[in-house]
Amino acid sequence: MNDESKIFKALGNIQSKLAQFIILNSTFIILLASCSVQKQIAKSAKENVLAAPVLQTAHVGISIYEPATNKYWYNYQGEHYFVPASNTKIPTCYAAMKYLGDSLVGLMYGAGEDSEKIYIKGTGDPTFLHPDFKNQPVYSFLKKQNKSLIITNSNFFATSLGSGWSWNDYNENYMAERSPLPMYGNTARWEINNTGKSIYDLKVTPRIFHDSLAWTYLDFGTANSLDTIKRNDFSFEVKRNKDENIYKLVVSTGRFTSEDIPFETTNSLTIANILKDTLHLEVGTNQKTWIYHRTVIKSQPTDSLLKPMMHRSDNFFAEQSLLMVSNERLGIMNDAKIIDTLLKTDFKDLPQKPRWADGSGLSRYNLFTPQDLVAILNKMKNEFGMERIKVILPSGGEGTISSYFKTENGYIFAKTGTLSGVVALSGFLYTKKNKLLIFSALVNNHTGSATDVRRAVEKFLQGIRNKY
C-alpha cells in the first residue's frame, strides 16, 4: 500500500469514527431533550394538577402521548384503572364510526306470515321522530303505507336500563331508556304555551301521554287544589311513576317551563300505541314473528348522530349507537355481547383490558386506564383521520367544554366525563409548534368542585400547548 492509499484509509477511518460520534451525540441530545421534556411536564403536572388543593385527596391518572414518535411524553399512573364517566363514549364512538357506515339503518321491514300486513323491526336508531332531526325518512315511508303495521322486537336482547345505572335517576332526561325502536328520544316533552294562562294549557309530546297525567298537585303526599297551582304561578314539576307511564305534578320552588321526562319502554304496547297515535295507522306487535325478504331504510348521516353525542355528551345517543353496532355485527341488540366482541377484536391490543359495562358511561362499573383511552383515540386518528374527528369532537368553547380552552379555537378536540367525584378529559391537543399530542386525564374520588378540577387540568394542558 503506497502512502497515498494509507492517507485515504486513515481519512476514511476518521470519517467513520466522526459519523459514529455524531450519531451517538445526536442520540444523546435527543434522549436528553426527551428527558428534559418529561421532567418539565412532570413539574408542571405536580404544580398545576397534583398539588392543586381540590385534588389533594383524589386519585389522578395522566397520559400524554405523541403519535408521530410513538412515545409518551408523560405518564402518571397511566396504567391505573379509573371510572371514566362519559369518556366511555370514546370507545362507543370508535365502534360507531367503524361499523355504522356513512348512514344509519333506520328500520328493517318486510313480509311476515300475513302478506296483508307490513312487519317492521327496529334497529335501535335514536333519531326516529327525535326533535333534533327534521328530516324523517322512516316516518315518511311508514306514513305512506296503507297496510297495518306489526312491530317485532325479536332482535332485542338488552335491558331498558344499563348495568350499574343509578335506578333512582329514572326521571332525569339524561337517563332515557334503551329500546329497539326508539321514538321522540324516548322522552315525553312537557311544556306550557307562551300564551298559557292555566295549568290546563300544559301539553306533551307524544300527545298520547296527556291522558296519563294525574291532575293532582302533590306536596309531600298531600293533594292540593289546582287553584294553588294558578296562584303559585306554575311552581311545579312533572314526575313519572317508576314502573309505569303515569305522570304527576309535584311541588317545586321554580316556575315550570318545560321538562323532558323518560317514558317507560318495556311494555311493547306503549311503543305500538305511540306509533299508532303518531301515524294514524293500525299498529300491533308480535314478538316472535320473523321478517322475510327484509329491506332496510336509511335515516340520517352517521356523523350527524355522533356529533351531538360527543358535543353534548348525549347518553341516549351513545347507548343506542352501541346497540346499533351490535345489530350490525351480531344481528341482535345486546350491549354485553357486543362489548365482549369488541374487546376481543378491535380492542384486544389495548395496554390494559378495560372493564366496560355500557355505551354512555352512566355506569360506575366501567373501568378504563388513561393509556387505554389514548390507545383508542390513536386508533380513531389512524383509521378515520383528524378531519373527521374534528367535526365529531368538540373544541374549546364548544359543547361540554364551552366554558374552557376559549383563548384559541381549534387546538384541542376532547371528550369530557363527569359523575359525582369523577372528572375526565381525553382527546387531542395541537401545540404551538404544531405537534399533535393525545392525552387522557382521569380524576376519581375528588370531593371538591368539578369546575376547579377542570380548571387545573385546563391550565396544565394550556401550558404544554404554549411551551412545545
Helices and strands as residue ranges (DSSP letters): H 3-45, I 46-50, G 53-55, E 59-66, E 71-76, G 85-88, H 89-99, E 103-111, E 117-121, H 137-143, E 148-151, G 167-169, G 173-175, G 184-186, E 187-192, G 199-201, E 202-205, G 207-212, E 213-219, E 222-224, H 226-231, E 236-240, E 247-251, E 258-262, H 268-279, E 283-285, E 292-301, H 302-311, H 315-330, H 335-344, H 370-384, H 386-392, G 399-401, E 412-419, E 422-430, E 436-444, H 450-467
